[in-house]
Amino acid sequence: MEHFSRRVGDIASTYGTDTIFILGKGPSVDEIDPRVFPGSLVIAINDAERIAPADITLFHADWVGTSLKATGERSRLYVTSTDFHPVRGEVQHARYIPLTQDSSDLMMQRFLSPDFALEEVLFLSALKIARYVAEHRGRPQTVYMAGFDFTAGLGYSHAITADYAPESERATKIDVQEFFFLNTLYVLRDSPLDVQHVGTRAFSRLTPAELNERLLPQPAHPVPEGPDVTPVEIVAELTTNHFGDRHRLERMIRAAAAAGADFVKLQKRDVETFYTAEQLAAPYVSPFGKTFADYRHQLELDADDFGFVDDLCRQLGIGWFASVLDQPSFTWMRQFDPAIIKLPSTISEHTGYLAQVAKSWRGSIVLSTGMTDKAYEAWVLQTFAACDRLYLMQCNSAYPTPLHDCHVGVVRHYHELSLHHRHIVPAFSSHDFGWLASALAVAAGARMVEKHTKLGNTDWAHFDAVAVDLTTSAFKDYVDGVRQAQMIVGSSEKKVNASEHHKYFRQIG
């Protein structure tokens, strides 16, 4: 199983945290805020991925495959003894060992061995995978056991709207697993796994509410509200760092929403016409093939993917839009009736295409101004006079942008333009490190800021240097910094504030 162990390590390397969730279906999981999951490796038991997207799903019963096919597959890797074939995701076949008197006596011996098998008590196999992760990372891991209530009579999470499991399995198999869990805790006392049961049992280490508090601390600077506050929209720029992987895409969107973003942004281009034949044929090293064409085609989302994004964003209460880099993509994207499209700096010289968009589009446009000058600005003001809103986004196209080239003063200039061109909205695209330049841009008048993001690291991907990792607190720190700036900027109206109770002040009259 050396290959399997390496694959588990590869999947775990996506995340920068040392936390692992093993996910069951007990109703206590409903008390856990779903925003705790995106930044950690999630191992689901049976069809628990219906509750939250999982990285690895373990099962041995045929009914689970039926459930997954009916409700939609959400894992990257399925470990099973069945002939299950997912539409998306990989499969690792493993030997299944049913629970008998003889096999029960040797269960803990098998658990401590390096060999892998699917035990009937599936959380044991999940914990063995967690041990592989600890070995791969070379450090201890905290494992949260969520949704393991060990009482069949309590039912399932409300996310399990249709039960595909035979009634006999619920009654006879769930209740007996508490004994095996307690035995496992004893065996793992001196291991690199710190196993913490989430629930209200005597052996629970924390309640769901305590887990939420631990993993979802309140924002240092929540979204300021009130008549004195100028709204600022924060965009998590996903670029193509989802690699065309639906699972990775969902994780990124959920993490961005959890951090407090107002929008996520994607990209769309027609690969065959955007690049030359020579560029497409060039050698390129990636898991998707041997040429640059193989790589670029993999990164493009199809209509089904964008429909998924639209549904998920509605569910999470976050907006989305996309950079549309060419005329075929612009025509294609209109099927989704987007409120906003972006025209990025990459195509600033494609003025013929930009002019066509300006003629036919009356929604909002986010236009990034990297690699352009005053002449381009004059052309934009004349060409895009009829759109609903024109987010003029100060941008430097270097990755990373040196601080002396951020020029947030341009944002102040765009703010001054907005006083005479009411459809203009000042904005800033952050290609610099951290949040300071974006905070200063807010002070200069920016109503939208964006930051490039990624989800962990891979051995082969070429992330831009300033993309912040959504598996860490980096993007949340960015959001908090922008919100703090938004609060500090406050109102432009000079007045006496309620906090001004100075001992030398006295009312006259």
C-alpha positions in Angstrom: 0.0 0.0 0.0 3.0 2.3 -0.4 1.4 4.0 -3.4 -1.8 4.5 -1.4 0.1 6.1 1.5 1.9 8.4 -0.9 -1.4 9.4 -2.5 -2.9 10.2 0.9 0.2 12.4 1.6 -0.2 14.2 -1.7 -3.9 15.0 -0.8 -3.0 16.1 2.7 -0.2 18.4 1.3 -3.0 20.6 0.0 -3.6 21.9 3.5 -1.3 24.0 5.7 -3.0 23.0 8.9 -2.3 20.0 11.2 -6.0 19.2 11.7 -8.0 16.3 10.3 -11.7 15.7 10.4 -13.2 12.3 10.4 -16.8 12.8 9.5 -19.8 10.7 10.6 -23.5 11.3 10.1 -24.8 11.7 13.7 -27.1 14.7 14.3 -24.5 16.5 16.5 -22.6 17.4 13.3 -25.5 19.8 12.5 -24.3 22.0 15.4 -20.8 22.4 13.8 -20.4 25.5 11.6 -19.7 24.2 8.1 -17.0 26.9 7.8 -14.7 24.9 10.0 -14.1 22.2 7.3 -12.6 23.9 4.2 -9.1 24.4 5.8 -8.6 20.8 7.0 -8.3 17.4 5.5 -11.7 15.7 5.7 -12.1 11.9 5.8 -15.8 10.9 5.4 -17.3 7.6 6.5 -19.9 6.0 4.1 -21.9 8.8 2.5 -21.1 11.5 5.1 -19.7 13.6 2.2 -23.3 14.7 1.8 -22.8 16.8 4.9 -19.6 18.5 3.8 -17.2 18.0 0.9 -14.6 15.4 1.7 -11.1 14.7 0.5 -11.3 10.9 1.1 -14.4 8.7 1.5 -14.3 5.2 2.9 -17.0 2.6 2.4 -17.5 -1.1 1.8 -21.3 -1.4 1.4 -23.0 -1.2 -2.0 -25.7 1.0 -0.7 -23.2 3.8 -0.2 -22.3 3.8 -3.9 -26.0 4.1 -4.7 -26.3 7.1 -2.3 -23.2 8.8 -3.7 -24.4 8.4 -7.3 -27.9 9.8 -6.4 -26.7 12.8 -4.4 -23.5 13.8 -6.2 -19.9 12.8 -5.5 -17.9 15.3 -3.5 -14.6 13.4 -2.7 -11.2 13.4 -4.3 -10.5 9.8 -3.4 -12.8 6.9 -2.7 -11.4 3.9 -0.8 -13.7 1.0 -1.2 -13.9 -2.8 -1.7 -16.8 -2.4 -4.2 -16.7 -1.8 -7.9 -17.7 1.8 -7.5 -16.7 4.1 -10.3 -17.2 7.9 -9.6 -17.8 10.5 -12.3 -15.2 12.6 -10.6 -12.5 11.5 -8.2 -10.1 8.5 -8.0 -10.7 5.0 -6.6 -8.4 3.0 -4.4 -9.6 -0.6 -3.9 -8.9 -2.2 -0.5 -9.5 -5.5 1.2 -12.6 -5.5 3.4 -12.6 -7.4 6.8 -16.0 -8.0 8.3 -16.5 -7.9 12.0 -16.5 -11.4 13.4 -15.4 -12.9 16.7 -12.0 -13.9 15.3 -11.4 -10.6 13.3 -12.5 -8.5 16.3 -9.7 -10.1 18.5 -7.1 -9.1 15.9 -8.6 -5.7 15.0 -6.2 -3.5 17.1 -3.3 -5.6 15.9 -4.2 -4.8 12.3 -4.8 -1.2 13.2 -1.2 -0.8 14.5 0.3 -2.7 11.5 1.5 -0.7 8.4 -0.9 -2.7 6.1 -4.2 -1.1 5.2 -7.6 -2.8 5.0 -11.2 -1.6 5.3 -12.5 -2.6 8.7 -16.2 -2.9 9.2 -15.6 -0.3 12.0 -14.7 2.2 9.4 -13.4 5.0 11.6 -10.5 2.7 12.5 -9.5 2.7 8.8 -10.0 6.5 8.8 -7.7 6.8 11.8 -5.1 4.7 10.0 -5.2 7.1 7.1 -4.7 9.9 9.6 -1.6 8.1 10.8 -0.3 8.1 7.2 -0.8 11.8 7.2 1.1 12.3 10.4 4.0 10.2 8.9 3.9 12.2 5.7 3.9 15.6 7.5 6.4 14.4 10.1 4.5 15.9 13.0 1.5 15.3 15.3 -2.0 15.8 14.0 -5.2 16.8 15.8 -8.1 14.6 14.7 -11.6 15.8 15.3 -14.2 13.0 15.3 -17.4 14.8 14.3 -20.8 13.3 13.9 -20.1 10.1 15.9 -23.0 10.0 18.4 -22.9 6.1 18.7 -26.6 5.9 19.2 -28.7 4.7 16.2 -31.9 6.0 17.8 -30.8 9.6 17.4 -31.0 9.4 13.6 -28.9 11.3 11.1 -27.8 14.8 10.3 -30.5 16.9 8.6 -28.3 16.9 5.5 -29.2 13.2 5.0 -32.6 13.8 3.5 -32.8 10.2 2.0 -31.5 7.2 3.9 -30.0 4.5 1.7 -28.7 2.4 4.5 -30.7 -0.7 5.5 -32.4 -0.3 8.8 -30.6 -3.4 10.2 -27.2 -1.7 9.7 -28.3 1.4 11.7 -29.6 -0.6 14.7 -26.9 -3.3 15.0 -23.7 -1.5 13.9 -23.8 2.0 15.2 -24.5 1.4 18.9 -21.6 -1.1 19.3 -18.9 1.1 17.9 -18.5 3.2 21.1 -16.6 0.3 22.7 -14.2 0.2 19.8 -13.7 3.9 19.9 -12.8 3.9 23.6 -10.4 1.1 23.0 -8.8 3.0 20.1 -8.3 6.1 22.3 -6.4 3.9 24.7 -4.2 2.4 22.0 -3.4 5.9 20.5 -2.3 7.5 23.8 1.4 7.8 22.8 0.8 8.1 19.1 1.2 11.2 16.9 -2.6 11.5 16.7 -4.5 13.6 19.2 -8.0 12.3 18.8 -10.7 14.6 20.0 -14.3 13.5 20.0 -16.8 16.3 19.3 -20.0 15.9 21.2 -21.6 15.7 24.6 -20.5 12.3 25.8 -18.5 11.7 28.9 -15.4 11.1 26.7 -16.0 14.1 24.4 -13.1 16.5 24.5 -15.2 19.4 23.3 -18.7 20.3 22.3 -19.7 21.4 18.8 -20.0 25.0 20.1 -16.5 24.8 21.6 -15.2 23.5 18.3 -16.8 26.4 16.5 -15.2 28.8 18.9 -11.8 27.2 18.6 -11.6 27.0 14.8 -13.8 30.0 13.9 -12.7 32.9 16.0 -14.7 36.1 15.5 -13.3 38.4 12.9 -11.0 41.0 14.4 -12.8 43.6 12.4 -16.3 42.6 11.3 -17.9 44.3 8.4 -18.6 47.9 9.5 -22.2 49.0 9.0 -24.1 52.2 9.3 -24.7 55.5 7.4 -21.2 56.7 8.1 -19.5 53.7 6.5 -18.5 53.6 2.9 -19.1 50.0 1.6 -16.0 48.1 0.2 -16.4 44.9 -1.7 -13.7 42.3 -1.2 -12.9 39.8 -4.1 -11.1 36.5 -3.6 -9.4 36.1 -7.0 -9.3 32.3 -7.5 -7.7 32.6 -11.0 -7.3 29.1 -12.3 -5.8 27.8 -9.1 -8.7 25.3 -8.8 -7.0 23.4 -11.7 -10.4 22.5 -13.1 -11.0 20.2 -10.0 -14.6 20.6 -8.8 -13.6 19.5 -5.3 -10.8 22.0 -5.0 -13.0 24.7 -6.5 -15.7 24.1 -3.8 -13.1 24.2 -1.0 -11.8 27.5 -2.3 -15.2 29.1 -2.5 -16.2 27.9 0.9 -13.0 29.1 2.4 -13.3 32.5 0.8 -16.8 32.9 2.1 -15.8 31.8 5.5 -13.0 34.5 5.5 -15.6 37.2 4.7 -15.1 37.9 1.0 -18.0 39.4 -0.9 -17.1 37.8 -4.3 -15.0 35.1 -5.8 -13.7 35.6 -9.2 -12.9 33.0 -11.9 -11.6 33.1 -15.4 -12.9 32.0 -18.8 -10.9 31.9 -22.1 -11.2 30.0 -25.4 -8.0 28.0 -25.3 -7.8 27.2 -29.0 -8.1 30.8 -30.1 -6.5 32.7 -27.2 -3.1 31.0 -27.7 -1.1 30.4 -30.9 -0.7 26.9 -32.3 3.0 27.1 -31.3 2.2 28.0 -27.7 -0.3 25.1 -27.4 2.1 22.6 -28.8 4.9 23.6 -26.5 6.0 21.0 -23.9 4.6 21.6 -20.4 5.0 19.5 -17.3 1.7 18.9 -15.4 -0.4 15.9 -14.3 -2.8 16.7 -17.2 -0.5 15.8 -20.1 2.7 16.8 -21.9 1.8 20.0 -23.7 0.7 23.5 -22.7 -2.6 22.7 -24.5 -3.2 19.8 -22.2 -2.6 22.0 -19.2 -4.8 24.9 -20.3 -7.7 22.8 -21.3 -7.8 21.1 -17.9 -8.0 24.5 -16.2 -11.1 25.7 -18.0 -14.5 25.3 -16.3 -17.5 24.1 -18.4 -21.1 25.1 -18.2 -21.9 22.4 -15.6 -19.0 23.8 -13.4 -20.2 27.4 -13.6 -23.8 26.2 -12.8 -22.3 24.5 -9.7 -20.5 27.7 -8.8 -23.7 29.7 -9.1 -25.7 27.3 -6.9 -23.0 27.1 -4.3 -22.5 30.8 -4.1 -26.2 31.4 -3.7 -26.2 28.9 -0.9 -23.3 30.6 0.9 -24.4 34.1 0.3 -21.4 35.2 -1.7 -21.3 36.6 -5.2 -19.2 35.5 -8.2 -18.0 36.8 -11.5 -15.3 36.0 -14.1 -12.6 37.5 -16.1 -13.7 37.0 -19.8 -10.6 37.1 -22.0 -12.0 36.8 -25.5 -15.0 37.2 -27.7 -16.1 33.5 -27.8 -15.9 33.4 -24.0 -17.9 36.6 -23.7 -20.6 35.2 -25.8 -20.5 31.9 -23.9 -20.6 33.5 -20.5 -23.8 35.4 -21.2 -25.8 32.2 -20.7 -25.4 32.8 -17.0 -26.7 36.4 -17.1 -23.9 37.7 -14.9 -24.3 41.0 -13.2 -20.5 41.7 -13.5 -17.8 40.7 -15.9 -14.1 41.5 -15.6 -11.7 42.6 -18.4 -8.2 41.9 -17.0 -4.9 43.7 -17.6 -3.9 40.6 -19.7 -6.0 41.9 -22.6 -5.5 45.7 -22.3 -4.1 45.7 -25.8 -7.0 43.8 -27.3 -8.9 47.1 -27.8 -11.1 45.6 -30.6 -12.5 43.0 -28.3 -12.9 45.5 -25.4 -14.8 47.9 -27.7 -17.2 45.1 -28.7 -17.9 44.4 -25.1 -18.5 48.1 -24.4 -21.1 48.2 -27.2 -23.1 45.2 -26.3 -22.8 45.1 -22.5 -24.8 47.3 -20.1 -24.1 45.5 -16.9 -21.2 46.3 -14.5 -17.6 45.9 -15.7 -14.5 45.5 -13.6 -11.6 46.8 -15.7 -8.0 46.3 -14.5 -5.5 48.8 -15.7 -2.2 47.0 -15.4 0.4 47.9 -18.1 -1.6 51.0 -19.2 -1.2 54.8 -19.1 -3.2 58.0 -19.3 -3.9 57.5 -23.0 -5.6 54.2 -22.2 -7.6 55.8 -19.4 -8.9 58.4 -21.9 -9.9 55.7 -24.3 -11.7 53.7 -21.5 -13.6 56.8 -20.3 -14.9 57.4 -23.8 -15.5 53.7 -24.8 -17.2 52.5 -21.6 -19.4 55.5 -20.9 -22.7 53.5 -21.2 -22.1 50.6 -18.8 -24.0 50.4 -15.5 -20.9 50.6 -13.4 -17.3 50.7 -14.4 -15.0 49.5 -11.6 -11.7 51.2 -12.6 -9.1 48.9 -10.8 -5.6 50.3 -10.2 -3.2 47.5 -10.9 0.4 46.8 -11.4 1.0 43.6 -13.4 4.2 42.5 -11.6 3.9 39.5 -9.3 4.8 40.6 -6.7 4.4 44.3 -7.1 7.1 46.3 -5.4 5.7 48.6 -2.8 7.0 51.7 -4.6 5.0 50.7 -7.7 1.6 50.1 -6.0 0.7 53.8 -6.6 -2.6 53.8 -4.6 -2.6 57.5 -5.4 -4.1 56.4 -8.7 -7.1 55.1 -6.7 -7.5 58.6 -5.4 -7.4 59.9 -9.0 -10.2 57.4 -9.9 -12.2 58.6 -6.9 -11.9 62.1 -8.3 -13.0 60.9 -11.7 -16.1 59.3 -10.1 -17.3 62.7 -8.9 -17.7 63.7 -12.6 -18.5 60.2 -14.1 -21.1 58.8 -11.8 -20.8 55.3 -13.1 -17.1 55.0 -12.2 -16.2 53.0 -9.0 -12.6 53.3 -7.8 -11.0 49.9 -7.1 -7.6 48.2 -6.4 -6.1 44.9 -7.5 -3.5 43.7 -4.9 -0.5 42.1 -6.5 1.6 43.1 -3.5 2.3 41.1 -0.3 -0.1 41.5 2.6 -3.0 43.9 3.2 -1.4 47.3 3.8 -1.6 48.6 0.2 -5.2 47.5 0.0 -6.0 49.3 3.3 -4.4 52.4 1.9 -6.4 52.1 -1.3 -9.6 52.0 0.8 -8.4 55.2 2.4 -7.8 56.6 -1.1 -11.4 55.8 -2.1 -11.4 52.2 -3.3 -14.9 50.6 -3.2 -13.6 47.2 -4.4 -10.3 45.4 -3.7 -9.2 42.0 -4.8 -6.5 39.5 -3.7 -5.2 36.4 -5.5 -5.7 33.1 -3.6 -4.7 29.5 -3.8 -5.6 26.3 -1.9 -2.4 24.9 -0.4 0.6 23.9 -2.6 1.5 21.2 -5.1 4.8 20.0 -6.4 4.2 21.1 -10.0 1.9 24.1 -9.9 3.3 27.6 -10.6 1.4 29.9 -8.3 2.0 33.6 -8.5 4.1 34.7 -5.6 1.3 36.8 -4.0 -1.5 34.3 -4.0 -2.5 33.8 -0.3 -3.2 30.3 1.0 -6.9 29.7 1.8 -5.9 26.8 4.0 -4.2 29.2 6.4 -5.4 32.5 8.0 -3.7 34.6 5.4 -6.8 35.6 3.4 -8.8 36.2 6.6 -6.0 38.4 7.8 -6.2 40.3 4.5 -10.0 40.7 4.9 -9.7 41.9 8.5 -7.1 44.5 7.5 -9.3 45.9 4.8 -12.3 45.9 7.2 -10.2 47.8 9.8 -9.3 50.4 7.2 -12.9 50.7 6.2 -13.9 51.4 9.8 -11.1 53.9 10.3 -11.9 55.8 7.1 -15.5 56.2 8.4 -17.4 59.3 7.3 -16.4 62.3 5.2 -18.8 64.5 7.1 -17.2 66.5 9.9 -19.3 66.3 13.1 -19.1 65.9 16.9 -18.9 62.2 17.7 -20.5 60.5 20.7 -17.0 59.5 21.9 -15.9 63.2 22.3 -16.7 63.7 26.0 -13.8 65.9 26.8 -13.5 67.3 30.3 -12.8 70.8 29.0 -15.9 70.8 26.7 -18.9 72.6 28.1 -22.1 73.5 26.4 -22.6 77.2 25.8 -25.9 78.9 26.2 
